[in-house]
């Protein structure tokens, strides 16, 4: 898939998004609005993270999300059908999606720094609660994952999974994670799931603390539709999207997950490859930290 470049000279309208949970991010977002206006661009601010972002972005050329990876996930969901190229300014801990520093963006906006920026599409999830087993009653989107979570109560729940209308498996586990390639480096990875390269169009389904040794993570084509049914009593269960939005579930609840129409359009630097991020953010491929036994402190 070809990757479109982002040229500073072609920008006219830029949405600036922050989060109500990051006061420092709001301060930086206000500064970015000022920098954009000084550069002759029209800034469309959503400093509190409460605007109708889908409507605000409908005619914009770029979104700048200020905060961290969590703010990027929220921005992706809130853009809805108005998926525009989105650049992340990282003020958080990891910076896997939001990879740019505040100083870089200031210099780039002012035209004093060249950055080879590319738009790299990332698959999103479309998650629907089903009424009577087939009719969607609530449709939501996620960039990372959809998780069956039981809140404070941790006990086995039975979940049936069908793939393309064919029964695949019945899980007995504490919960379940369905993730995109982006989300394969998040919750699913901590549960032993595989890392998917971002250009793939696939899901990973990973049970949480399964009751059978044979219940391993499975990779499913992104062209498939996954349907689930909770087949046992549950309490405080919910389908949690990107760790931010929860849809209540009860015994007999059904939901489906499929590939969303329209990818998330992540802005990334050509200088930082996906494998660079894996190595430098997640420590992928690091060697064991060997030591010389003679260097150990033998003092009890």
NUVOPA-558160 format. One record per residue: x, y, z of N, C-alpha, C in turn; residue in one letter. Coordinates in Angstrom, 2 decimals. Layout:
% NUVOPA-558160
REC|n.px|n.py|n.pz|ca.px|ca.py|ca.pz|c.px|c.py|c.pz|residuo
REC|X|Y|Z|X|Y|Z|X|Y|Z|A
...
% end
This chain:
% NUVOPA-558160
REC|n.px|n.py|n.pz|ca.px|ca.py|ca.pz|c.px|c.py|c.pz|residuo
REC|0.83|-1.19|0.00|0.00|0.00|0.00|0.88|1.25|0.00|X
REC|0.65|2.18|-0.93|1.44|3.39|-1.01|1.17|4.28|0.19|X
REC|2.15|5.03|0.62|2.03|5.90|1.78|2.08|7.36|1.33|X
REC|1.00|8.08|1.58|0.91|9.48|1.19|1.77|10.33|2.12|X
REC|2.43|11.34|1.55|3.25|12.23|2.35|2.41|13.40|2.85|X
REC|2.82|13.94|3.99|2.21|15.14|4.55|3.17|16.29|4.29|X
REC|2.74|17.26|3.50|3.57|18.41|3.19|3.08|19.63|3.99|X
REC|3.98|20.26|4.71|3.61|21.43|5.51|2.99|22.52|4.64|X
REC|3.48|22.70|3.42|3.02|23.80|2.57|1.59|23.62|2.08|X
REC|1.07|22.41|2.11|-0.27|22.16|1.58|-1.36|22.25|2.65|X
REC|-0.98|22.43|3.91|-1.95|22.47|4.98|-2.67|23.81|5.03|X
REC|-3.99|23.74|5.34|-4.78|24.95|5.50|-5.49|24.96|6.86|X
REC|-6.18|23.87|7.19|-6.92|23.77|8.45|-6.40|22.59|9.25|X
REC|-6.12|22.83|10.53|-5.56|21.79|11.39|-6.37|21.73|12.69|X
REC|-6.86|20.54|13.01|-7.54|20.31|14.28|-6.49|20.01|15.35|X
REC|-6.64|20.62|16.52|-5.73|20.37|17.65|-6.56|19.78|18.78|X
REC|-6.23|18.54|19.16|-7.02|17.78|20.14|-6.18|17.53|21.39|X
REC|-6.82|17.68|22.54|-6.16|17.30|23.79|-7.13|16.46|24.61|X
REC|-6.79|16.26|25.88|-7.57|15.39|26.74|-7.91|16.10|28.04|X
REC|-9.12|15.88|28.58|-9.45|16.48|29.88|-8.63|15.91|31.03|X
REC|-7.94|14.80|30.78|-7.18|14.13|31.84|-5.71|14.52|31.86|X
REC|-5.31|15.41|30.93|-3.89|15.80|30.87|-3.78|17.32|30.82|X
REC|-3.78|18.00|31.97|-3.64|19.46|31.97|-2.39|19.95|31.23|X
REC|-1.29|19.22|31.36|-0.07|19.61|30.65|-0.27|19.53|29.15|X
REC|-1.03|18.52|28.71|-1.34|18.40|27.30|-2.19|19.55|26.80|X
REC|-3.10|20.03|27.63|-3.94|21.16|27.24|-3.09|22.41|27.04|X
REC|-2.10|22.60|27.90|-1.21|23.75|27.77|-0.42|23.68|26.46|X
REC|0.09|22.50|26.15|0.84|22.34|24.89|-0.08|22.51|23.69|X
REC|-1.32|22.00|23.79|-2.28|22.14|22.69|-2.57|23.61|22.42|X
REC|-2.74|24.42|23.49|-2.97|25.85|23.29|-1.77|26.51|22.62|X
REC|-0.56|26.08|23.00|0.64|26.63|22.37|0.69|26.27|20.89|X
REC|0.30|25.03|20.54|0.30|24.61|19.14|-0.70|25.42|18.34|X
REC|-1.87|25.73|18.92|-2.84|26.59|18.25|-2.21|27.94|17.92|X
REC|-1.49|28.50|18.87|-0.81|29.79|18.65|0.23|29.67|17.54|X
REC|1.02|28.59|17.55|2.05|28.42|16.52|1.42|28.30|15.14|X
REC|0.32|27.56|15.05|-0.36|27.40|13.76|-0.86|28.74|13.23|X
REC|-1.47|29.53|14.11|-2.01|30.81|13.68|-0.90|31.77|13.26|X
REC|0.22|31.73|13.96|1.36|32.56|13.58|1.90|32.16|12.22|X
REC|1.75|30.89|11.87|2.23|30.39|10.58|1.21|30.60|9.47|X
REC|0.08|31.24|9.79|-0.92|31.54|8.77|-1.90|30.42|8.52|X
REC|-1.97|29.43|9.41|-2.90|28.32|9.26|-4.11|28.53|10.15|X
REC|-5.23|27.93|9.76|-6.44|27.99|10.58|-6.43|26.83|11.56|X
REC|-6.45|27.16|12.85|-6.46|26.14|13.88|-7.88|25.92|14.37|X
REC|-8.28|24.64|14.50|-9.59|24.26|15.00|-9.38|23.54|16.32|X
REC|-9.45|24.24|17.45|-9.07|23.63|18.74|-10.19|22.81|19.38|X
REC|-9.77|21.71|19.99|-10.63|20.90|20.86|-9.81|20.61|22.11|X
REC|-9.54|21.66|22.87|-8.61|21.59|23.99|-9.12|20.69|25.10|X
REC|-10.41|20.74|25.37|-10.98|19.95|26.46|-11.32|18.52|26.04|X
REC|-11.20|18.22|24.75|-11.53|16.88|24.28|-13.00|16.56|24.36|X
REC|-13.86|17.58|24.21|-15.29|17.38|24.36|-16.10|17.84|23.16|X
REC|-15.45|18.34|22.12|-16.16|18.83|20.94|-16.66|17.67|20.08|X
REC|-17.52|17.99|19.11|-17.93|17.00|18.10|-16.78|16.89|17.12|X
REC|-15.84|16.02|17.43|-14.61|15.96|16.65|-14.86|15.51|15.22|X
REC|-15.82|14.62|15.01|-16.15|14.16|13.67|-16.58|15.33|12.78|X
REC|-17.41|16.23|13.32|-17.85|17.39|12.55|-16.73|18.40|12.39|X
REC|-15.93|18.59|13.45|-14.85|19.58|13.41|-13.81|19.21|12.36|X
REC|-13.56|17.90|12.21|-12.50|17.44|11.30|-12.97|17.24|9.86|X
REC|-14.26|17.40|9.61|-14.81|17.06|8.30|-14.13|17.79|7.14|X
REC|-13.68|19.04|7.38|-13.04|19.81|6.29|-11.59|20.12|6.60|X
REC|-11.02|19.46|7.60|-9.63|19.75|7.99|-8.66|18.87|7.21|X
REC|-7.41|19.29|7.18|-6.36|18.55|6.47|-5.57|17.64|7.39|X
REC|-5.55|17.97|8.68|-4.68|17.25|9.62|-5.26|17.41|11.03|X
REC|-5.07|16.38|11.85|-5.36|16.48|13.28|-4.06|16.29|14.04|X
REC|-3.84|17.14|15.05|-2.70|16.98|15.94|-3.25|16.61|17.31|X
REC|-2.91|15.41|17.77|-3.39|14.89|19.05|-2.29|15.05|20.08|X
REC|-2.58|15.77|21.16|-1.56|16.12|22.15|-1.83|15.39|23.46|X
REC|-0.90|14.59|23.90|-1.04|13.87|25.17|-0.19|12.62|25.19|X
REC|-0.65|11.58|24.53|0.06|10.31|24.49|-0.74|9.31|23.70|X
REC|-0.42|8.03|23.87|-1.09|6.99|23.11|-2.58|6.90|23.46|X
REC|-2.92|7.11|24.74|-4.32|7.08|25.13|-5.13|8.16|24.44|X
REC|-4.56|9.34|24.32|-5.24|10.44|23.62|-5.38|10.11|22.14|X
REC|-4.40|9.44|21.56|-4.49|9.03|20.16|-5.63|8.03|19.96|X
REC|-5.76|7.07|20.88|-6.84|6.09|20.77|-8.19|6.78|20.85|X
REC|-8.32|7.73|21.79|-9.56|8.48|21.92|-9.84|9.30|20.67|X
REC|-8.81|9.93|20.12|-8.98|10.74|18.91|-9.47|9.88|17.75|X
REC|-8.89|8.69|17.59|-9.31|7.78|16.52|-10.79|7.46|16.63|X
REC|-11.26|7.11|17.84|-12.68|6.77|18.01|-13.58|7.98|17.75|X
REC|-13.18|9.14|18.25|-14.03|10.33|18.14|-14.07|10.91|16.73|X
REC|-13.08|10.62|15.91|-13.11|11.10|14.52|-14.21|10.42|13.72|X
REC|-14.61|9.22|14.12|-15.71|8.54|13.45|-15.47|8.37|11.96|X
REC|-16.39|8.91|11.16|-16.27|8.79|9.70|-15.31|9.82|9.12|X
REC|-14.87|10.78|9.92|-13.98|11.84|9.43|-12.52|11.49|9.72|X
REC|-12.10|10.32|9.30|-10.73|9.89|9.54|-9.78|10.71|8.67|X
REC|-9.05|11.61|9.30|-8.06|12.43|8.60|-6.68|12.10|9.16|X
REC|-5.61|12.41|8.43|-4.28|12.13|8.97|-4.11|12.73|10.36|X
REC|-3.59|11.90|11.28|-3.49|12.31|12.69|-2.07|12.13|13.18|X
REC|-1.52|13.22|13.69|-0.14|13.25|14.20|-0.20|13.34|15.71|X
REC|0.58|12.52|16.39|0.56|12.48|17.84|1.77|13.14|18.47|X
REC|1.52|14.07|19.40|2.58|14.68|20.20|2.60|13.98|21.55|X
REC|3.73|13.39|21.89|3.81|12.54|23.07|4.26|13.29|24.31|X
REC|3.37|13.30|25.31|3.72|13.80|26.64|3.59|12.69|27.67|X
REC|3.34|11.46|27.19|3.12|10.34|28.08|4.38|9.52|28.29|X
REC|4.18|8.22|28.59|5.29|7.36|28.95|5.87|6.60|27.77|X
REC|4.99|6.08|26.87|5.48|5.17|25.84|5.71|5.87|24.51|X
REC|4.67|6.46|23.95|4.83|7.13|22.66|4.95|6.17|21.51|X
REC|4.13|5.11|21.51|4.20|4.14|20.42|3.41|4.64|19.21|X
REC|2.26|5.25|19.46|1.47|5.87|18.39|1.79|7.35|18.28|X
REC|1.86|8.01|19.43|2.20|9.44|19.46|3.72|9.55|19.56|X
REC|4.37|9.67|18.42|5.82|9.49|18.41|6.61|10.79|18.36|X
REC|5.94|11.96|18.29|6.66|13.21|18.07|6.80|14.02|19.36|X
REC|7.91|14.75|19.45|8.15|15.64|20.58|7.59|17.03|20.28|X
REC|7.26|17.73|21.33|6.72|19.09|21.20|7.65|19.99|20.40|X
REC|8.96|19.92|20.69|9.92|20.80|20.00|9.98|20.51|18.51|X
REC|9.86|19.23|18.13|9.87|18.87|16.71|8.72|19.54|15.98|X
REC|7.53|19.47|16.57|6.34|20.00|15.91|6.41|21.51|15.82|X
REC|6.92|22.15|16.85|7.03|23.62|16.80|7.93|24.05|15.65|X
REC|9.07|23.39|15.52|10.00|23.74|14.44|9.41|23.42|13.07|X
REC|8.67|22.32|12.97|8.06|21.93|11.70|6.97|22.93|11.29|X
REC|6.13|23.32|12.22|5.06|24.28|11.91|5.66|25.61|11.45|X
REC|6.74|26.04|12.10|7.37|27.31|11.75|8.15|27.24|10.45|X
REC|8.31|26.04|9.89|9.03|25.89|8.64|10.53|25.84|8.80|X
REC|10.98|25.66|10.05|12.43|25.63|10.30|12.98|24.21|10.32|X
REC|12.12|23.21|10.25|12.57|21.82|10.31|11.81|21.00|9.28|X
REC|12.53|20.25|8.47|11.92|19.34|7.51|11.76|17.97|8.17|X
REC|10.57|17.41|8.02|10.33|16.06|8.53|9.63|15.26|7.43|X
REC|10.17|14.08|7.13|9.59|13.23|6.10|8.41|12.48|6.72|X
REC|7.23|13.10|6.66|6.05|12.55|7.30|5.21|11.76|6.31|X
REC|4.82|10.57|6.70|4.02|9.70|5.86|2.72|9.33|6.57|X
REC|1.67|9.12|5.77|0.40|8.63|6.30|0.40|7.11|6.18|X
REC|0.31|6.43|7.30|0.32|4.96|7.30|-1.03|4.46|7.83|X
REC|-1.87|3.88|6.97|-3.20|3.42|7.40|-3.10|2.29|8.43|X
REC|-3.98|2.34|9.42|-4.03|1.33|10.46|-5.47|0.83|10.60|X
REC|-5.64|-0.47|10.54|-6.96|-1.09|10.62|-7.64|-0.78|11.96|X
REC|-8.94|-0.48|11.88|-9.76|-0.27|13.08|-10.76|-1.41|13.25|X
REC|-11.32|-1.53|14.44|-12.34|-2.52|14.73|-13.71|-1.84|14.76|X
REC|-14.71|-2.52|14.21|-16.10|-2.12|14.33|-16.78|-3.14|15.25|X
REC|-17.33|-2.67|16.38|-17.89|-3.57|17.39|-19.37|-3.25|17.56|X
REC|-20.22|-4.26|17.47|-21.67|-4.06|17.52|-22.30|-4.99|18.54|X
REC|-23.12|-4.43|19.44|-23.99|-5.25|20.26|-25.19|-5.65|19.41|X
REC|-25.62|-6.91|19.54|-26.67|-7.44|18.68|-27.94|-7.71|19.49|X
REC|-29.06|-7.32|18.92|-30.37|-7.60|19.51|-30.98|-8.79|18.80|X
REC|-31.56|-9.71|19.56|-32.14|-10.94|18.99|-31.11|-11.71|18.18|X
REC|-29.82|-11.50|18.50|-28.78|-12.29|17.88|-28.31|-11.81|16.53|X
REC|-28.96|-10.75|15.95|-28.56|-10.39|14.60|-28.59|-8.88|14.32|X
REC|-29.48|-8.11|14.95|-29.64|-6.71|14.63|-28.75|-5.82|15.51|X
REC|-27.86|-5.01|14.92|-27.02|-4.13|15.73|-27.86|-3.08|16.47|X
REC|-27.62|-2.93|17.78|-28.32|-1.91|18.55|-27.35|-0.84|19.04|X
REC|-26.08|-1.12|19.00|-25.08|-0.14|19.40|-23.79|-0.46|18.65|X
REC|-23.31|0.50|17.87|-22.11|0.30|17.06|-21.03|1.27|17.55|X
REC|-19.88|0.73|17.86|-18.75|1.53|18.33|-17.49|1.11|17.58|X
REC|-16.45|1.94|17.71|-15.19|1.66|17.02|-14.03|1.64|18.01|X
REC|-13.00|0.90|17.65|-11.80|0.82|18.49|-10.59|0.70|17.58|X
REC|-9.48|1.21|18.04|-8.22|1.09|17.30|-7.35|-0.03|17.86|X
REC|-7.35|-0.20|19.18|-6.53|-1.24|19.81|-7.28|-2.55|19.96|X
REC|-8.32|-2.55|20.81|-8.93|-3.83|21.15|-10.32|-3.67|21.73|X
REC|-11.03|-4.79|21.71|-12.32|-4.94|22.39|-12.15|-6.08|23.38|X
REC|-12.46|-5.82|24.67|-12.15|-6.76|25.74|-13.42|-7.10|26.52|X
REC|-13.69|-8.39|26.69|-14.74|-8.82|27.62|-14.11|-8.82|29.01|X
REC|-14.63|-7.91|29.85|-14.04|-7.69|31.16|-15.12|-7.83|32.23|X
REC|-14.77|-8.42|33.37|-15.75|-8.63|34.44|-15.54|-7.70|35.64|X
REC|-14.77|-6.64|35.46|-14.60|-5.69|36.54|-13.85|-6.28|37.72|X
REC|-14.36|-6.01|38.91|-13.68|-6.47|40.12|-13.85|-7.96|40.35|X
REC|-14.91|-8.56|39.79|-15.15|-9.98|39.99|-14.43|-10.78|38.92|X
REC|-13.56|-11.67|39.34|-12.81|-12.50|38.40|-13.23|-13.95|38.58|X
REC|-14.04|-14.45|37.66|-14.42|-15.85|37.69|-14.64|-16.30|36.25|X
REC|-14.70|-17.58|36.04|-14.81|-18.10|34.69|-16.12|-17.67|34.05|X
REC|-16.01|-17.27|32.78|-17.18|-16.96|31.98|-17.10|-17.82|30.71|X
REC|-18.23|-18.27|30.23|-18.28|-19.08|29.01|-18.66|-18.20|27.83|X
REC|-17.83|-18.23|26.79|-18.05|-17.37|25.62|-17.96|-18.23|24.36|X
REC|-19.04|-18.25|23.59|-19.05|-18.94|22.29|-18.56|-17.99|21.21|X
REC|-17.71|-18.49|20.30|-17.23|-17.68|19.19|-17.55|-18.36|17.86|X
REC|-18.21|-17.61|16.96|-18.45|-18.05|15.59|-17.61|-17.18|14.66|X
REC|-17.07|-17.80|13.62|-16.32|-17.08|12.60|-17.02|-17.29|11.27|X
REC|-17.50|-16.18|10.68|-18.24|-16.25|9.41|-19.37|-17.28|9.49|X
REC|-20.17|-17.17|10.56|-21.37|-17.99|10.77|-21.06|-19.47|11.00|X
REC|-19.79|-19.80|11.24|-19.42|-21.16|11.57|-18.93|-21.20|13.02|X
REC|-19.48|-22.12|13.81|-19.03|-22.19|15.20|-17.56|-22.60|15.24|X
REC|-16.77|-21.84|16.00|-15.34|-22.09|16.07|-14.93|-22.71|17.40|X
REC|-15.34|-22.10|18.52|-14.86|-22.58|19.82|-15.75|-22.04|20.93|X
REC|-15.75|-22.72|22.05|-16.34|-22.20|23.28|-15.22|-22.00|24.29|X
REC|-15.02|-20.75|24.69|-13.98|-20.43|25.67|-14.57|-20.48|27.07|X
REC|-13.78|-20.99|28.02|-14.05|-20.80|29.44|-12.81|-20.11|30.01|X
REC|-12.99|-18.84|30.35|-11.84|-18.02|30.73|-12.33|-16.86|31.60|X
REC|-11.39|-16.06|32.07|-11.76|-14.87|32.85|-12.28|-13.76|31.96|X
REC|-11.98|-13.83|30.67|-12.40|-12.81|29.72|-11.78|-13.09|28.37|X
REC|-11.83|-12.09|27.50|-11.38|-12.31|26.12|-10.93|-10.98|25.52|X
REC|-9.88|-11.04|24.70|-9.40|-9.85|24.02|-9.44|-10.09|22.51|X
REC|-10.08|-9.18|21.78|-10.03|-9.18|20.31|-9.29|-7.91|19.92|X
REC|-8.16|-8.05|19.24|-7.37|-6.86|18.94|-7.06|-6.75|17.46|X
REC|-6.72|-5.54|17.06|-6.24|-5.23|15.71|-4.72|-5.40|15.68|X
REC|-4.08|-5.25|14.51|-2.62|-5.27|14.49|-2.01|-4.18|15.38|X
REC|-2.63|-3.00|15.44|-2.13|-1.95|16.33|-2.19|-2.44|17.78|X
REC|-3.31|-3.05|18.16|-3.49|-3.51|19.52|-2.72|-4.77|19.87|X
REC|-2.08|-5.39|18.89|-1.34|-6.62|19.18|-0.13|-6.36|20.06|X
REC|0.29|-5.09|20.19|1.42|-4.76|21.08|0.92|-4.22|22.42|X
REC|-0.38|-4.37|22.70|-0.94|-3.85|23.95|-1.38|-5.00|24.85|X
REC|-2.65|-5.02|25.26|-3.15|-6.00|26.22|-2.92|-7.43|25.74|X
REC|-3.20|-7.69|24.46|-3.04|-9.04|23.92|-1.61|-9.54|24.08|X
REC|-0.65|-8.66|23.85|0.76|-9.05|23.96|1.09|-9.48|25.39|X
REC|0.54|-8.77|26.38|0.81|-9.11|27.77|0.22|-10.46|28.15|X
REC|-0.76|-10.94|27.37|-1.38|-12.23|27.61|-0.73|-13.36|26.79|X
REC|0.34|-13.04|26.09|1.04|-14.05|25.30|0.65|-14.10|23.84|X
REC|-0.10|-13.10|23.37|-0.50|-13.06|21.97|0.65|-12.63|21.07|X
REC|0.55|-12.90|19.76|1.63|-12.55|18.83|1.59|-11.08|18.44|X
REC|2.73|-10.58|17.98|2.81|-9.24|17.41|2.49|-9.34|15.92|X
REC|1.52|-8.53|15.46|1.20|-8.45|14.03|1.83|-7.19|13.46|X
REC|2.45|-7.30|12.30|2.97|-6.10|11.66|1.79|-5.23|11.23|X
REC|1.95|-3.91|11.27|0.80|-3.01|11.15|0.10|-3.04|9.80|X
REC|0.76|-3.46|8.73|0.11|-3.49|7.43|-0.86|-4.65|7.26|X
REC|-0.88|-5.58|8.21|-1.77|-6.73|8.10|-3.22|-6.31|8.32|X
REC|-4.13|-7.13|7.80|-5.56|-6.94|8.02|-6.07|-8.20|8.70|X
REC|-5.85|-8.26|10.01|-6.17|-9.47|10.77|-6.57|-9.10|12.18|X
REC|-7.26|-10.04|12.85|-7.56|-9.94|14.27|-6.72|-10.96|15.03|X
REC|-6.45|-10.67|16.30|-5.96|-11.68|17.22|-7.02|-11.85|18.31|X
REC|-7.42|-13.10|18.54|-8.36|-13.40|19.63|-7.57|-14.13|20.72|X
REC|-7.52|-13.52|21.91|-6.70|-14.05|23.00|-7.56|-14.20|24.25|X
REC|-7.73|-15.43|24.77|-8.47|-15.60|26.02|-7.65|-15.13|27.22|X
REC|-8.35|-14.64|28.24|-7.69|-14.20|29.47|-7.78|-15.34|30.50|X
REC|-6.64|-15.87|30.92|-6.58|-16.95|31.90|-7.54|-18.08|31.54|X
REC|-7.36|-18.71|30.36|-8.29|-19.77|29.95|-8.18|-21.00|30.84|X
REC|-9.27|-21.79|30.88|-9.34|-22.96|31.75|-8.78|-24.20|31.08|X
REC|-8.38|-24.09|29.81|-7.83|-25.23|29.07|-6.48|-24.85|28.47|X
REC|-5.53|-25.75|28.55|-4.19|-25.48|28.02|-4.20|-25.30|26.51|X
REC|-5.21|-25.84|25.84|-5.26|-25.76|24.38|-5.87|-24.46|23.88|X
REC|-6.38|-23.62|24.75|-6.97|-22.34|24.32|-5.87|-21.32|24.10|X
REC|-5.32|-21.32|22.92|-4.22|-20.42|22.59|-4.74|-19.26|21.74|X
REC|-4.00|-18.16|21.66|-4.40|-17.06|20.78|-4.50|-17.53|19.33|X
REC|-5.44|-16.96|18.58|-5.63|-17.32|17.18|-5.67|-16.05|16.34|X
REC|-5.05|-16.09|15.18|-5.06|-14.98|14.23|-6.11|-15.29|13.16|X
REC|-7.02|-14.33|12.95|-8.13|-14.51|12.02|-8.10|-13.41|10.97|X
REC|-8.42|-13.74|9.74|-8.44|-12.77|8.65|-9.34|-11.58|8.97|X
REC|-8.89|-10.40|8.62|-9.68|-9.20|8.82|-10.89|-9.13|7.92|X
REC|-10.99|-10.03|6.94|-12.18|-10.07|6.09|-13.30|-10.85|6.75|X
REC|-13.02|-11.50|7.86|-14.02|-12.31|8.55|-14.83|-11.46|9.52|X
REC|-15.99|-12.00|9.91|-16.80|-11.41|10.96|-16.82|-12.37|12.14|X
REC|-16.47|-11.86|13.31|-16.45|-12.66|14.53|-17.70|-12.35|15.34|X
REC|-18.41|-13.41|15.77|-19.59|-13.22|16.62|-19.41|-13.98|17.93|X
REC|-19.83|-13.34|19.00|-19.63|-13.89|20.34|-20.95|-13.89|21.11|X
REC|-21.08|-14.88|22.00|-22.25|-14.94|22.89|-21.79|-15.33|24.28|X
REC|-22.24|-14.58|25.28|-21.94|-14.94|26.66|-22.93|-16.02|27.10|X
REC|-22.40|-17.21|27.36|-23.25|-18.37|27.60|-23.31|-18.77|29.07|X
REC|-22.91|-17.88|29.97|-22.96|-18.19|31.40|-23.33|-16.93|32.16|X
REC|-23.80|-17.06|33.40|-24.12|-15.88|34.20|-22.88|-15.00|34.41|X
REC|-23.09|-13.70|34.34|-21.99|-12.76|34.56|-22.49|-11.64|35.46|X
REC|-21.54|-10.97|36.11|-21.87|-9.83|36.96|-20.88|-8.71|36.67|X
REC|-21.39|-7.53|36.39|-20.57|-6.36|36.09|-19.71|-6.57|34.84|X
REC|-20.16|-7.41|33.92|-19.39|-7.64|32.70|-19.64|-6.51|31.70|X
REC|-18.62|-6.26|30.88|-18.74|-5.21|29.87|-17.81|-5.52|28.71|X
REC|-18.16|-4.98|27.55|-17.26|-4.99|26.40|-16.54|-3.65|26.41|X
REC|-15.24|-3.68|26.71|-14.47|-2.45|26.91|-13.64|-2.17|25.66|X
REC|-13.82|-0.97|25.11|-13.17|-0.58|23.86|-11.98|0.34|24.14|X
REC|-10.80|-0.10|23.76|-9.56|0.67|23.93|-9.35|1.09|25.38|X
REC|-9.95|0.37|26.32|-9.78|0.70|27.73|-10.49|1.96|28.16|X
REC|-11.34|2.55|27.28|-11.96|3.84|27.57|-13.48|3.81|27.61|X
REC|-14.08|2.98|26.80|-15.54|2.98|26.64|-16.07|1.59|26.92|X
REC|-17.14|1.49|27.73|-17.67|0.19|28.14|-19.12|0.03|27.72|X
REC|-19.44|-1.12|27.13|-20.81|-1.48|26.77|-21.23|-2.62|27.67|X
REC|-22.28|-2.46|28.49|-22.68|-3.50|29.45|-23.07|-4.81|28.76|X
REC|-22.69|-5.93|29.40|-23.03|-7.26|28.91|-23.73|-8.04|30.01|X
REC|-24.58|-8.99|29.62|-25.26|-9.87|30.56|-25.28|-11.27|29.95|X
REC|-25.75|-12.23|30.71|-25.87|-13.58|30.17|-26.75|-13.57|28.93|X
REC|-26.26|-14.17|27.85|-26.98|-14.21|26.59|-26.65|-13.07|25.65|X
REC|-25.89|-12.07|26.11|-25.52|-10.96|25.24|-24.70|-11.46|24.06|X
REC|-24.97|-10.85|22.91|-24.23|-11.18|21.69|-23.60|-9.90|21.13|X
REC|-22.41|-10.06|20.59|-21.78|-8.93|19.91|-20.90|-9.46|18.79|X
REC|-20.61|-8.59|17.83|-19.74|-8.99|16.72|-18.64|-7.97|16.53|X
REC|-17.54|-8.45|15.98|-16.38|-7.60|15.68|-15.99|-7.85|14.23|X
REC|-15.84|-6.77|13.47|-15.38|-6.88|12.09|-14.46|-5.70|11.80|X
REC|-13.87|-5.72|10.64|-13.00|-4.62|10.24|-13.86|-3.39|9.92|X
REC|-13.47|-2.24|10.46|-14.21|-1.01|10.23|-13.93|-0.46|8.84|X
REC|-14.93|0.19|8.28|-14.72|0.92|7.03|-13.90|2.17|7.33|X
REC|-12.86|2.37|6.60|-12.01|3.53|6.82|-10.97|3.28|7.89|X
REC|-9.70|3.26|7.50|-8.60|3.05|8.43|-8.31|4.32|9.23|X
REC|-7.64|4.14|10.34|-7.06|5.27|11.06|-5.81|5.69|10.29|X
REC|-5.68|7.00|10.02|-4.59|7.49|9.17|-3.51|8.09|10.07|X
REC|-2.59|7.25|10.48|-1.53|7.64|11.40|-0.41|8.36|10.65|X
REC|0.01|9.50|11.18|1.16|10.21|10.62|2.42|9.75|11.35|X
REC|3.38|9.29|10.59|4.61|8.75|11.17|5.82|9.29|10.42|X
REC|6.95|9.29|11.07|8.19|9.73|10.43|8.84|8.55|9.72|X
REC|9.31|8.79|8.50|10.00|7.74|7.75|11.28|7.32|8.47|X
REC|11.82|8.21|9.29|13.07|7.92|9.99|12.88|6.91|11.12|X
REC|11.60|6.73|11.56|11.33|5.80|12.65|10.47|4.67|12.12|X
REC|11.07|3.57|11.77|10.31|2.43|11.26|9.55|1.75|12.39|X
REC|8.61|0.88|12.03|7.86|0.12|13.03|8.80|-0.72|13.89|X
REC|9.84|-1.26|13.27|10.77|-2.11|14.01|11.66|-1.29|14.93|X
REC|11.93|-0.04|14.53|12.64|0.89|15.42|11.82|1.10|16.69|X
REC|10.49|1.31|16.52|9.63|1.53|17.67|9.58|0.29|18.56|X
REC|9.50|-0.91|17.95|9.50|-2.14|18.75|10.77|-2.26|19.58|X
REC|11.90|-1.96|18.95|13.17|-2.10|19.67|13.32|-1.06|20.76|X
REC|12.98|0.19|20.43|13.30|1.29|21.34|12.20|1.60|22.34|X
REC|10.97|1.23|22.04|9.88|1.48|22.98|9.54|0.24|23.81|X
REC|9.56|-0.94|23.19|9.18|-2.16|23.90|10.37|-3.06|24.23|X
REC|11.57|-2.68|23.80|12.74|-3.48|24.11|12.78|-4.80|23.37|X
REC|12.17|-4.85|22.18|12.10|-6.09|21.39|13.50|-6.54|20.99|X
REC|13.79|-7.82|21.21|15.06|-8.39|20.76|16.23|-8.10|21.64|X
REC|16.00|-7.52|22.83|17.14|-7.26|23.72|17.72|-8.58|24.23|X
REC|19.04|-8.63|24.34|19.70|-9.81|24.87|19.54|-9.88|26.38|X
REC|19.61|-11.07|26.94|19.61|-11.18|28.41|20.74|-10.36|29.00|X
REC|20.52|-9.83|30.18|21.55|-9.01|30.84|22.48|-9.92|31.64|X
REC|23.45|-10.49|30.91|24.40|-11.38|31.55|25.32|-10.61|32.51|X
REC|25.82|-11.29|33.51|26.74|-10.64|34.42|27.80|-11.66|34.84|X
REC|28.86|-11.15|35.34|29.94|-11.97|35.84|29.66|-12.31|37.31|X
REC|29.56|-13.61|37.64|29.28|-13.97|39.05|30.31|-13.37|40.01|X
REC|31.54|-13.15|39.53|32.57|-12.59|40.43|32.25|-11.15|40.81|X
REC|31.34|-10.48|40.01|31.01|-9.10|40.31|29.89|-8.98|41.33|X
REC|29.28|-10.11|41.71|28.17|-10.05|42.64|28.65|-9.68|44.04|X
REC|27.77|-8.95|44.72|28.06|-8.60|46.10|27.73|-9.81|46.97|X
REC|28.74|-10.41|47.60|28.52|-11.63|48.39|28.13|-11.31|49.83|X
REC|28.04|-10.04|50.16|27.66|-9.69|51.51|26.20|-10.06|51.76|X
REC|25.88|-10.87|52.78|24.52|-11.30|53.04|23.67|-10.10|53.47|X
% end
